[in-house]
Amino acid sequence: MFDRAKRGLTSAGRWPVIVAVVCAGALFVVLPLTSAGARPSKPVIKTEEVGYFGSATVTHQVNVFVYSNLGPRAGNHVTVCLGGKCKAAQGHNARLAWYAASFSTRGLHMGDAVKFTATAKSSAGQTSVSVTKPLLCMHNDGSTPQS
């Protein structure tokens, strides 16, 4: 009986114990890191712009674009306020998530200053910016502002 207990302490018998202890130690280190990384990030508004589509010299319809680090799939919601009206912006998932809201306004010319507030909100928090930007005349595909 003493021989059997003695055999369990030999180097060949210790490997399963050593492996179990190392694995348990690794779990104690890795689990807190994965749970910390699983928290959603706070939304960040990277930039914003306001523009209109077409070639008119005066517009009564403007679009506000907000670019964020989080898309709608991440639970991000963006609200844009302009001229006393607030609207939920329509979100689009992309490498740089973008949101758009459309507003009817008094007649504006390209380059006129437009003041608006954008708020991005998720379960991790919210970020808000109030800016004044020049009104841009956009290409029909919305990709590049014209000057």
RALINJO-V544205 format. One record per residue. RES is the residue in one letter. SS is DSSP state (a for helix, b for strand, c for the rest). PHI is phi in whole degrees, 0 to 359 (* if undefined). OMEGA is omega in whole degrees, -180 to 180 (999 if undefined). Layout:
res:RES ss:SS phi:PHI omega:OMEGA
res:RES ss:SS phi:PHI omega:OMEGA
This chain:
res:M ss:c phi:* omega:178
res:F ss:a phi:295 omega:179
res:D ss:a phi:295 omega:179
res:R ss:a phi:295 omega:178
res:A ss:a phi:294 omega:180
res:K ss:a phi:293 omega:179
res:R ss:a phi:294 omega:179
res:G ss:a phi:295 omega:-179
res:L ss:c phi:265 omega:179
res:T ss:c phi:291 omega:-177
res:S ss:a phi:298 omega:179
res:A ss:a phi:293 omega:-179
res:G ss:a phi:279 omega:-178
res:R ss:a phi:275 omega:-177
res:W ss:a phi:304 omega:179
res:P ss:a phi:300 omega:180
res:V ss:a phi:292 omega:-180
res:I ss:a phi:297 omega:180
res:V ss:a phi:298 omega:180
res:A ss:a phi:296 omega:-180
res:V ss:a phi:293 omega:179
res:V ss:a phi:295 omega:179
res:C ss:a phi:296 omega:179
res:A ss:a phi:297 omega:177
res:G ss:a phi:297 omega:179
res:A ss:a phi:296 omega:178
res:L ss:a phi:297 omega:179
res:F ss:a phi:295 omega:179
res:V ss:a phi:276 omega:-173
res:V ss:a phi:282 omega:-176
res:L ss:a phi:302 omega:178
res:P ss:a phi:297 omega:180
res:L ss:a phi:292 omega:-179
res:T ss:a phi:288 omega:179
res:S ss:a phi:289 omega:177
res:A ss:a phi:292 omega:-180
res:G ss:a phi:287 omega:-178
res:A ss:c phi:279 omega:179
res:R ss:c phi:294 omega:178
res:P ss:c phi:292 omega:179
res:S ss:c phi:274 omega:178
res:K ss:c phi:290 omega:-180
res:P ss:c phi:292 omega:177
res:V ss:c phi:234 omega:174
res:I ss:b phi:270 omega:-176
res:K ss:b phi:281 omega:176
res:T ss:b phi:196 omega:-180
res:E ss:b phi:207 omega:178
res:E ss:b phi:206 omega:179
res:V ss:b phi:229 omega:-177
res:G ss:b phi:200 omega:175
res:Y ss:b phi:220 omega:-178
res:F ss:b phi:258 omega:178
res:G ss:c phi:114 omega:-176
res:S ss:c phi:240 omega:-180
res:A ss:c phi:293 omega:177
res:T ss:c phi:276 omega:177
res:V ss:b phi:230 omega:178
res:T ss:b phi:232 omega:176
res:H ss:b phi:242 omega:-178
res:Q ss:b phi:225 omega:179
res:V ss:b phi:239 omega:177
res:N ss:b phi:241 omega:176
res:V ss:b phi:255 omega:179
res:F ss:b phi:248 omega:179
res:V ss:b phi:237 omega:-179
res:Y ss:b phi:249 omega:-173
res:S ss:b phi:231 omega:176
res:N ss:c phi:280 omega:-178
res:L ss:c phi:239 omega:177
res:G ss:c phi:268 omega:179
res:P ss:a phi:300 omega:179
res:R ss:a phi:296 omega:179
res:A ss:a phi:276 omega:179
res:G ss:c phi:87 omega:-180
res:N ss:c phi:276 omega:177
res:H ss:b phi:233 omega:-179
res:V ss:b phi:242 omega:176
res:T ss:b phi:241 omega:179
res:V ss:b phi:240 omega:177
res:C ss:b phi:242 omega:-179
res:L ss:b phi:213 omega:177
res:G ss:c phi:59 omega:178
res:G ss:c phi:83 omega:178
res:K ss:b phi:246 omega:177
res:C ss:b phi:245 omega:180
res:K ss:b phi:225 omega:172
res:A ss:b phi:286 omega:-180
res:A ss:c phi:278 omega:177
res:Q ss:b phi:282 omega:-176
res:G ss:b phi:266 omega:179
res:H ss:b phi:226 omega:178
res:N ss:c phi:280 omega:178
res:A ss:c phi:203 omega:178
res:R ss:c phi:304 omega:171
res:L ss:c phi:248 omega:-176
res:A ss:b phi:300 omega:179
res:W ss:b phi:228 omega:-176
res:Y ss:b phi:228 omega:-179
res:A ss:b phi:222 omega:174
res:A ss:b phi:224 omega:-176
res:S ss:b phi:248 omega:-178
res:F ss:b phi:226 omega:170
res:S ss:b phi:273 omega:-177
res:T ss:b phi:223 omega:169
res:R ss:b phi:293 omega:-179
res:G ss:b phi:299 omega:180
res:L ss:b phi:236 omega:176
res:H ss:b phi:258 omega:175
res:M ss:c phi:303 omega:180
res:G ss:c phi:94 omega:177
res:D ss:c phi:299 omega:179
res:A ss:b phi:285 omega:179
res:V ss:b phi:236 omega:-180
res:K ss:b phi:259 omega:179
res:F ss:b phi:208 omega:178
res:T ss:b phi:236 omega:177
res:A ss:b phi:239 omega:179
res:T ss:b phi:232 omega:175
res:A ss:b phi:252 omega:-175
res:K ss:b phi:224 omega:173
res:S ss:b phi:220 omega:180
res:S ss:c phi:294 omega:-179
res:A ss:c phi:272 omega:-180
res:G ss:b phi:146 omega:180
res:Q ss:b phi:217 omega:178
res:T ss:b phi:225 omega:-179
res:S ss:b phi:224 omega:176
res:V ss:b phi:226 omega:172
res:S ss:b phi:243 omega:-175
res:V ss:b phi:222 omega:170
res:T ss:b phi:239 omega:-176
res:K ss:b phi:234 omega:175
res:P ss:b phi:286 omega:180
res:L ss:c phi:288 omega:-179
res:L ss:b phi:259 omega:171
res:C ss:b phi:264 omega:-172
res:M ss:b phi:263 omega:170
res:H ss:c phi:295 omega:-178
res:N ss:c phi:298 omega:179
res:D ss:c phi:272 omega:176
res:G ss:c phi:77 omega:-172
res:S ss:c phi:276 omega:-173
res:T ss:c phi:226 omega:178
res:P ss:b phi:294 omega:173
res:Q ss:b phi:264 omega:177
res:S ss:c phi:254 omega:999
